[in-house]
Amino acid sequence: MTETGGALLAPLDPTGLPAAPVVAEPDLVAAVRSRPDVTRWVWRSTAEIYPRLLAVGVPVDRCYDIEVAESLLLAHEGRLGEPRSAAAAHARLRGAPVPPDPPARSAEPGSQSSLFEPSSGTRLPFEDLLQVYADQLRRHDATEHPGRMRLLTAAESAGMLVAAEMNSSGLPWRADVHRQVLDELLGERYAGGGEPRRLAELADEVSAAFGRRVRPDLPADVVKAFAQAGIKVKSTRRWELEELDHPAVQPLVQYKKLYRIWTAHGWSWLQDWVRDGRFRPEYLPGGTVSGRWTTNGGGALQIPKVIRRAVVADEGWRLVVADADQMEPRVLAAISRDRGLMEVAGHDGDLYTALSDRAFHGDRDHAKIALLGAVYGQTSGDGLKNLAALRRRFPLAVAYVDDAAKAGEDGRLVRTWLGRTSPPAVGSGADEEAGIPQESADPPLADSGFTPGYASSNARARGRFTRNFVVQGSAADWALLLLAALRRSLGSAGLRAELVFFQHDEVIVHCPQEEAETVVEAIRAAGELAGRTAFGETPVRFPFTTAVVERYSDAK
């Protein structure tokens, strides 16, 4: 794309070089609209180009995002954290000084304006961009599994299209319902922007319980108050507080719950982020090294259930909410090729119940703890005993994650099934959030405590991280293929349905009521297709728990 809004276009041969003369088009939108038969658009950045096309109703079927590809390839080469822009890639090709990536841009709450800002990255001449693309094709071919790596790049590029489309569509949001929920939970607001009534009342109850004024929003003040009461606490986390016997605990826990709603999804959030009946977060595919998505502001991946009452389908429409059932254990079965676990995961029923019947005398809880412990690294105490039982019945599955953990402890790279790569062990400068950020809403066992650039004393933490990475990252790769398959299915069927939300193992489609059952079937088929595409022909099934509802809160 040129600085004047035009475009330079050329068909490309299999090596990435022009197969015909370069054409200068004065209008990018007109150029894309006039070429509906293009198989795949190759461009520098989907985030820069695609929102402009969507704004005037010009979707594209497929793309190859050069900067997304560069990020994946750098990671595969053990260089995660190096600048990933096309300009940086070209500088590396020439052996020239590599420019840093531009600083992360802040999202513009409640609008799409941030998506239309000119790119702050260094623009490349068209010929240089083609050189970068051709070099990336060669680097894909040099990986251990070129076909898988190309599939990963295609899937991540498709995820960028989905993210832009979900921002454009927006999640249906009833501001009046949201305000009603806030009034019910928090009470009226006082002049001057102070805490609402219910929080002020709870703060008074906490202070009364301690016999002195305590600020429940200040953890240090709470810890000090407990210490003065003769109770030592390490933190003010809910689970730790609930173990205490003190009259301040109940109002304090309630305060913390409501305080988070007030600050994260209160009246200010509503004013900032909801416009014209839609919440439009800016999704960041691959926002963590494991491939899970994050958002640039808005907290879209941590919407409390009580606030989900405000997510209401348009009149005559429905929300199809689909959760993948036990996704990560099923992924482990597929990538480990453990015959026993693949057989257990080859049915639509509850995987943990089937597992307990095989190896844990019908004790579902022990079966779940054992399998999640194997994935997340909880291998001491009862976890060790459960793991031993799991190892006897499913040796290849346990060996798969054990090998990944050992590789991490040794400082080696590990990869997902498609080739997404963990951070290098030493001083990569990679994103410090190499674990799972809060917005990904991971289970507590996923918190490995690992960050890149570790010292040798942190080898075990890195091992826990890489043990989880190979499963969680492969699950994220499967989810990308699910989104791509579902997007294509909805589009080819000529439905009005729109993908409006995605997090980890859950998708929401907003559709006319009469399309709901078709959408349910499309999600089921997309999950199975994603499994075959990612992992080949295996017995493993990828079922969903699906609900057709008017309100998001009614789905669970």
C-alpha positions, 0 to 999 in steps of 0.5 A: 500500500502506498502513502497516498492510499493506492497500491502496487500489485503483482501476481507472484510465482511459487518462489515469491517473485513477480510473475508479471509486470507490477501494476500501480493502482491509485485506489487500494480498495478499488484494486482489491474489489476488482480482483475477487478471484485472487487466491491469497493476498500477500501484504506487509500487515493485515492490521494496517490494510484489512480494516480499511477494506472492511470499512467499505465492505470489501472482505478478502478470503485469504492472506499472507501477513509478512510481519506475522510470518517473520515473527513465527520464523524468528521464533523458530530460529531461536530469535524470538524478540528480535524486531519483526517488521518487514523493514527489520527483516530486509535489513537482516537480509542485507546485513545492515543495522536492524531498526527497532520495531515501533512502540506498541500503539494504544487502542482507542476505546469505543471506536475503530479510529486506532485501526486506521492510523498510518503505520508507524513502521518504516515503509519498504520499497515494493521490490524490497518487500518482495525480497523479504517474502521470497526469503521467508518462503525459503526459510519455511522450506528450511524448517524441520516440517515445512508443510506444517510451518507453512500451515501455521503461517497461513493459520496465523494470517487467517487469525489476523483476518478474523480479528479485524472482522470481529472488531468490525462486527463488534459484540452486541452489547446493551448499555441499558442492561449493563447500567442496570447490572451495575446499579444492582451490584454497586448501588448509586454513584456519589458525586465527585467520582468516588466509590459507589454506595455498596463499596463504601458500605463494605469498606466501612464493614471491613474497618469496623471488623478491624476496629480502625480505618482500613483501605480494602483497595490497598493490599498493604493496608489489609496485610498490616491490619491482619498483622495487627490482629495477630494473623499473618497473611502473605497476600490478599488473594481471595483463596488465602483470605477465605481460609482465615477466621476473622469477621473482616473476611466476608466483607473484604472478599465481597469488596474485592469482587465488586471493586474489580467489576467497578474498575474493570467493567464499570460505568467508565468502561461502558462509556469508553468501550461501547458505541452504537450497541457494540463492544469492539475490542482490538484482538491481538492474535498470537499475543502470547508466545503460546499463540493464545490471543490477547486484546489491546485494552477493553478486557474482552477476555475477562468479562465477568459472568454477571456482566455477560447479562449485557451481551444480548443478541439483536432482535430476531437474532441469537448468540451461538456460544460454543465451548470446545470440550476438554480441548487440551487433553484431546490435543495431547492425545493427537500430538503424542499419538498415544493409542490409549489416550486417542481412543479415550479422546475419540468420543464426544462424551466427557473425557475425564469420565472415560479416562477414570474408567480406564485408569482411576477406578471411576474416580473422575476427579483423580483422572482430571487432576492426573491429566492436568498435572501431567500437562501443567507440571503438578508432579509432587504429592498426590499429583506424583501418584496420579501421574504414575497411574497415568504413565502406566496406561498412557506412556506415550502421552506422558513421555511427550510432555516429559520430553518437552519439560526435559528439553526446557530444563536443558535450555533447548527450544520446543515446538508445537505440532505445527512449529510454533516455538518457545522462547530461547533460554538465554537473554532473548529480549522476548516478551516478558509475558512468556507465560499466560497473561490474565486476559487469557483466563488460564487455569491456575496450574498454567502459571509456570512462573517462567520468563525468558532470559532465565538463570540456571536456577530457574531451569525447573520453572522453564521445564514446567513452561515448556511441558505446558507449551507443547500442548497449549500452543498446539491447542492454540494452533488448532483453534486458529484452524477452527476459526479459519474453517468456521469463517469460510463455512459461514461465508460460503453458505451465504449466511448473515451470521458473524463471528463476534467473539473468541477466547482460547476454547470458546467462540460466539457467532451472532446470527438470525434465529433461523440460521442458528442450527446451521451455525451449530453444525458449522461449528461442529464440522469446523472443529473436526476439520481443524483436527484433521488439518492440524494433526492428520487422520487420528481417532481424536474428536473435538466436540463442543458444548453449544448453546443458542441463547439471547444473552451470553450469561445464559450459555453457562 
